[in-house]
Amino acid sequence: MKRHAAKVFAIVAAVTMLSTTVLELNAHARAGGSRSMGSRGSRSYSRQTAPPVQQSTPYRQQAAPAPNPMQQGGGFLRSMAGGIAGGLLGGMLFRGLAGAGGMGGLGGGGIGLFEIVLLAGIGYLIYRFVKKRRESRLQSVEGGYGWQGGQQEATYPAQYTVEQSGGDLHTGLSHLRQMDPSFDEARFKDQVMDYFFKIQGGWMNRDLSALSGLLTDEMGGIFRQDIERLLRDRQVNRLENIAVRSVEISEVWQEAGQDYLTVLIYANLLDYTTDDTTGTVVAGSKTEPVKFEEFWTFSRPVGNNAWRLSAISQKTD
């Protein structure tokens, strides 16, 4: 009997370890679900490069607490890991319990040492993958903008290779100013910060009605679907203590009568998802800040027109 109890305990421990690891894949939601989305014109599948990091003057913006948002999909890896872990552990737990109930101490139906070691190995590999991916993405950057209170935050595409050197960036800015002499880089960065906090606020509140002028139709549709899904799941993505450390222009170009301008945003925040009914944390952490780097691309008709967010791209894509 003690042998069977030990086996069941081992299975439960493995389930807990793997569940925690798979949850890690699900932890960082933010606006857009920590994934790439939207359109960058002909560069939608081009690899983006980071500009030289420059020191920025702190920028702070107050925001009223907003208790509403969502948890985004984590993609193929999370689904695969969850399916494998769930199926394997479920089958072993069933056999282990059946063995405990029907074999009386003879050990006919439970799992063995090899299977326990296999479970531990799978859990360790998933943990290492998540940890390595997280470390490569979340690098400390000194400096910058802050937002305290009931805060919000955000994050998006990558693949041929269209890289913009410093000279190309200067040329792109010159072309943009020819069509819009009033364009100013510093003022544009301030505008990006305003967009960033407003979009995160709408995400947390699960209400994009006030953001229609800030998003392209495509981005508005994507966010709307995400919000509807989280409402159905009765989950809230809570974003707190957001600090944007740097905003730097990385690409500027024109095509098909449109201006495109991409910035690289360095930021950190508390990012966790709770059950809308019980308030239980189902993903993320209320105490461990998440650092991230994202490219935000804005577009507009050429000339002195309003910018709209057209894409979010993860730097690690």
C-alpha positions as CSV (number, residue, x, y, z in Angstrom):
1,M,0.0,0.0,0.0
2,K,2.8,2.3,0.9
3,R,4.4,1.6,-2.5
4,H,1.3,2.6,-4.3
5,A,0.9,5.7,-2.2
6,A,4.4,6.7,-3.1
7,K,3.7,6.2,-6.8
8,V,0.6,8.3,-6.7
9,F,2.5,11.1,-4.8
10,A,5.2,11.0,-7.5
11,I,2.7,11.3,-10.2
12,V,1.0,14.3,-8.5
13,A,4.4,16.0,-8.0
14,A,5.2,15.5,-11.7
15,V,1.8,16.9,-12.7
16,T,2.4,19.9,-10.5
17,M,5.8,20.5,-11.9
18,L,4.8,20.2,-15.5
19,S,1.6,22.3,-15.0
20,T,3.7,25.1,-13.5
21,T,6.1,24.9,-16.4
22,V,3.3,24.9,-19.1
23,L,1.7,27.8,-17.2
24,E,5.0,29.7,-17.6
25,L,4.4,29.6,-21.3
26,N,1.1,31.2,-20.7
27,A,2.2,33.8,-18.3
28,H,3.0,36.9,-20.3
29,A,-0.1,38.2,-22.0
30,R,-0.1,42.0,-22.3
31,A,-1.8,43.8,-25.1
32,G,-1.5,41.5,-28.1
33,G,-0.6,38.5,-26.1
34,S,3.2,38.8,-26.4
35,R,3.0,37.8,-30.0
36,S,3.6,39.5,-33.4
37,M,0.6,40.8,-35.3
38,G,-0.6,43.3,-37.8
39,S,0.9,44.6,-41.1
40,R,4.2,46.4,-41.9
41,G,3.4,46.6,-45.6
42,S,6.0,44.8,-47.8
43,R,8.2,44.5,-44.6
44,S,5.7,42.4,-42.7
45,Y,8.1,39.4,-42.9
46,S,11.4,41.2,-42.7
47,R,13.8,40.9,-39.8
48,Q,13.9,44.1,-37.8
49,T,17.1,45.5,-36.2
50,A,17.4,47.4,-33.0
51,P,18.7,51.0,-33.1
52,P,21.6,52.1,-30.8
53,V,20.2,52.4,-27.3
54,Q,20.2,56.0,-26.1
55,Q,19.5,57.5,-22.7
56,S,16.1,58.9,-22.4
57,T,14.6,61.5,-20.1
58,P,12.1,60.0,-17.6
59,Y,8.5,60.3,-18.7
60,R,5.6,59.6,-16.3
61,Q,1.9,59.3,-16.9
62,Q,-0.8,58.7,-14.3
63,A,-3.4,56.1,-15.0
64,A,-6.5,55.2,-13.0
65,P,-6.6,51.5,-12.0
66,A,-8.3,49.4,-14.6
67,P,-9.2,45.8,-13.6
68,N,-10.1,44.4,-17.0
69,P,-8.2,42.5,-19.9
70,M,-7.1,39.2,-21.0
71,Q,-4.9,36.3,-21.6
72,Q,-3.6,35.7,-25.1
73,G,-2.9,32.6,-26.9
74,G,0.6,31.2,-26.5
75,G,0.8,29.4,-29.8
76,F,1.8,26.0,-31.0
77,L,4.5,25.3,-28.3
78,R,2.1,25.9,-25.4
79,S,-0.6,23.8,-27.0
80,M,1.8,21.0,-27.8
81,A,3.4,21.0,-24.4
82,G,0.1,21.1,-22.6
83,G,-1.3,18.3,-24.8
84,I,1.7,16.0,-24.3
85,A,2.0,16.7,-20.6
86,G,-1.8,16.3,-20.0
87,G,-2.1,13.1,-22.1
88,L,1.0,11.4,-20.6
89,L,0.3,12.4,-17.0
90,G,-3.4,11.5,-17.3
91,G,-2.6,8.1,-18.7
92,M,0.0,7.4,-16.1
93,L,-2.1,8.6,-13.2
94,F,-5.0,6.5,-14.4
95,R,-2.8,3.4,-14.5
96,G,-1.2,4.2,-11.2
97,L,-4.5,4.6,-9.4
98,A,-5.9,1.5,-11.1
99,G,-2.9,-0.4,-10.0
100,A,-3.2,0.9,-6.5
101,G,-6.9,-0.2,-6.3
102,G,-6.8,-3.5,-8.1
103,M,-3.4,-5.1,-7.6
104,G,-3.3,-4.8,-3.8
105,G,0.5,-4.3,-3.3
106,L,1.6,-6.6,-6.1
107,G,2.7,-3.6,-8.2
108,G,0.9,-4.7,-11.4
109,G,-0.5,-1.4,-12.7
110,G,1.5,1.5,-11.4
111,I,4.2,3.5,-13.0
112,G,7.9,2.6,-12.6
113,L,11.0,4.5,-11.9
114,F,11.8,4.9,-15.6
115,E,8.5,6.7,-16.2
116,I,9.0,9.0,-13.2
117,V,12.4,9.9,-14.5
118,L,11.0,10.4,-18.0
119,L,8.4,12.8,-16.6
120,A,11.0,14.7,-14.6
121,G,13.2,14.9,-17.8
122,I,10.3,16.3,-19.9
123,G,9.5,18.9,-17.2
124,Y,13.2,19.9,-17.0
125,L,13.5,20.3,-20.8
126,I,10.4,22.5,-21.0
127,Y,11.6,24.6,-18.0
128,R,15.0,25.1,-19.6
129,F,13.5,26.1,-22.9
130,V,11.1,28.6,-21.3
131,K,13.9,30.0,-19.1
132,K,16.3,30.4,-21.9
133,R,13.7,32.1,-24.2
134,R,12.7,34.4,-21.3
135,E,16.3,35.4,-20.5
136,S,17.1,36.2,-24.2
137,R,14.0,38.3,-24.5
138,L,14.1,40.2,-21.2
139,Q,17.3,42.2,-20.9
140,S,17.8,45.0,-18.4
141,V,17.9,48.5,-19.8
142,E,18.7,51.4,-17.6
143,G,16.8,54.5,-17.7
144,G,13.4,55.9,-18.7
145,Y,9.8,56.4,-18.6
146,G,7.6,55.2,-15.8
147,W,3.9,54.6,-15.2
148,Q,2.7,53.7,-11.7
149,G,-0.7,52.7,-10.4
150,G,-3.3,50.4,-12.1
151,Q,-1.1,50.2,-15.1
152,Q,-1.0,48.8,-18.5
153,E,1.5,47.7,-21.0
154,A,2.0,46.1,-24.3
155,T,4.0,44.1,-27.1
156,Y,4.9,42.2,-32.2
157,P,6.5,40.3,-36.9
158,A,9.9,38.8,-38.6
159,Q,11.7,36.8,-41.9
160,Y,13.3,37.8,-45.3
161,T,16.1,40.3,-44.4
162,V,15.5,43.9,-44.9
163,E,17.7,45.7,-42.5
164,Q,17.9,49.5,-42.2
165,S,21.3,50.9,-41.5
166,G,21.9,54.2,-39.8
167,G,22.3,55.9,-43.2
168,D,19.1,54.4,-44.5
169,L,17.3,55.5,-41.3
170,H,18.5,59.1,-41.9
171,T,17.4,58.9,-45.5
172,G,14.0,57.6,-44.5
173,L,13.5,60.5,-42.0
174,S,14.6,63.0,-44.6
175,H,12.1,61.7,-47.1
176,L,9.4,61.8,-44.5
177,R,10.2,65.4,-43.6
178,Q,10.1,66.4,-47.3
179,M,6.4,65.4,-47.3
180,D,5.7,66.6,-43.7
181,P,8.1,69.5,-42.7
182,S,6.4,69.6,-39.3
183,F,7.6,66.1,-38.3
184,D,9.7,66.1,-35.2
185,E,11.4,63.0,-33.8
186,A,11.1,63.9,-30.1
187,R,7.5,64.9,-30.5
188,F,6.8,61.6,-32.3
189,K,8.3,59.6,-29.4
190,D,6.1,61.4,-27.0
191,Q,3.2,60.6,-29.1
192,V,4.2,56.9,-29.2
193,M,4.2,57.0,-25.4
194,D,0.7,58.4,-25.3
195,Y,-0.5,55.7,-27.7
196,F,1.3,53.0,-25.7
197,F,-0.5,53.9,-22.4
198,K,-3.9,54.5,-24.0
199,I,-3.8,51.2,-25.9
200,Q,-2.7,49.3,-22.7
201,G,-5.5,51.1,-20.8
202,G,-8.1,49.9,-23.3
203,W,-6.6,46.4,-23.2
204,M,-6.9,46.2,-19.4
205,N,-10.4,47.7,-19.4
206,R,-11.4,45.3,-22.2
207,D,-12.8,48.3,-24.0
208,L,-11.3,49.5,-27.3
209,S,-14.1,51.9,-28.2
210,A,-12.0,55.0,-27.3
211,L,-9.0,53.7,-29.4
212,S,-10.5,53.5,-32.9
213,G,-8.4,56.5,-34.0
214,L,-5.2,54.9,-32.7
215,L,-5.4,51.5,-34.5
216,T,-5.6,50.4,-38.1
217,D,-8.8,48.5,-38.9
218,E,-6.7,45.3,-38.9
219,M,-5.2,45.8,-35.5
220,G,-8.6,46.9,-34.1
221,G,-10.1,43.7,-35.3
222,I,-7.4,41.5,-33.8
223,F,-7.6,43.2,-30.4
224,R,-11.4,42.9,-30.5
225,Q,-11.2,39.2,-31.1
226,D,-8.7,38.8,-28.3
227,I,-10.9,40.8,-25.9
228,E,-14.0,38.8,-26.8
229,R,-12.1,35.5,-26.2
230,L,-11.0,36.6,-22.7
231,L,-14.5,37.8,-21.8
232,R,-15.8,34.3,-22.8
233,D,-13.1,32.7,-20.7
234,R,-13.9,35.1,-17.8
235,Q,-10.2,36.1,-17.4
236,V,-8.6,39.4,-16.7
237,N,-5.0,40.3,-17.8
238,R,-3.7,42.7,-15.1
239,L,-0.8,45.0,-15.9
240,E,0.8,47.0,-13.1
241,N,3.9,49.2,-12.4
242,I,4.7,49.6,-16.1
243,A,8.0,51.4,-16.7
244,V,9.0,52.2,-20.3
245,R,12.7,52.6,-20.3
246,S,13.4,53.6,-23.9
247,V,11.7,54.4,-27.2
248,E,13.9,54.5,-30.2
249,I,13.1,54.9,-33.9
250,S,14.5,51.9,-35.8
251,E,12.9,52.0,-39.4
252,V,11.3,54.7,-41.6
253,W,10.1,54.1,-45.1
254,Q,7.4,54.9,-47.6
255,E,5.4,52.7,-50.0
256,A,2.1,52.7,-51.8
257,G,1.3,56.2,-50.6
258,Q,1.9,55.3,-46.9
259,D,4.5,56.4,-44.4
260,Y,5.7,53.6,-42.1
261,L,7.7,54.2,-38.9
262,T,8.9,51.5,-36.5
263,V,10.1,52.1,-32.9
264,L,11.7,49.7,-30.5
265,I,10.2,49.9,-27.0
266,Y,12.0,48.6,-23.9
267,A,9.8,48.2,-20.9
268,N,9.0,46.2,-17.8
269,L,5.9,45.5,-15.7
270,L,3.9,43.1,-13.6
271,D,1.9,41.0,-16.0
272,Y,-0.5,38.4,-14.6
273,T,-3.9,36.9,-15.5
274,T,-6.7,36.3,-13.0
275,D,-10.0,34.5,-12.9
276,D,-12.7,37.1,-13.4
277,T,-14.9,35.5,-10.7
278,T,-12.6,34.3,-8.0
279,G,-9.6,36.6,-8.5
280,T,-7.3,33.6,-8.5
281,V,-4.0,34.1,-10.4
282,V,-4.1,31.6,-13.3
283,A,-0.9,32.9,-15.1
284,G,2.0,35.2,-14.6
285,S,3.2,36.7,-11.3
286,K,2.0,39.5,-9.0
287,T,5.5,39.9,-7.7
288,E,8.1,39.1,-10.5
289,P,8.4,41.9,-13.1
290,V,8.6,41.0,-16.8
291,K,11.0,42.8,-19.0
292,F,10.4,42.9,-22.7
293,E,11.4,44.5,-26.0
294,E,8.9,45.1,-28.8
295,F,8.8,46.8,-32.2
296,W,5.7,49.0,-32.7
297,T,5.0,50.1,-36.3
298,F,2.8,53.1,-37.1
299,S,1.5,54.0,-40.5
300,R,-0.4,56.9,-42.1
301,P,-1.1,58.3,-45.6
302,V,1.9,60.3,-46.7
303,G,1.9,63.8,-45.4
304,N,0.9,65.5,-42.2
305,N,-1.7,62.9,-41.2
306,A,-2.6,61.0,-38.1
307,W,-0.5,57.9,-37.2
308,R,-2.1,54.6,-36.4
309,L,-0.6,51.5,-34.8
310,S,-0.4,48.9,-37.7
311,A,1.8,46.2,-36.2
312,I,3.4,44.9,-33.0
313,S,6.5,42.6,-33.4
314,Q,8.5,40.7,-30.9
315,K,12.2,41.4,-31.0
316,T,13.0,37.7,-30.6
317,D,10.8,36.6,-33.5
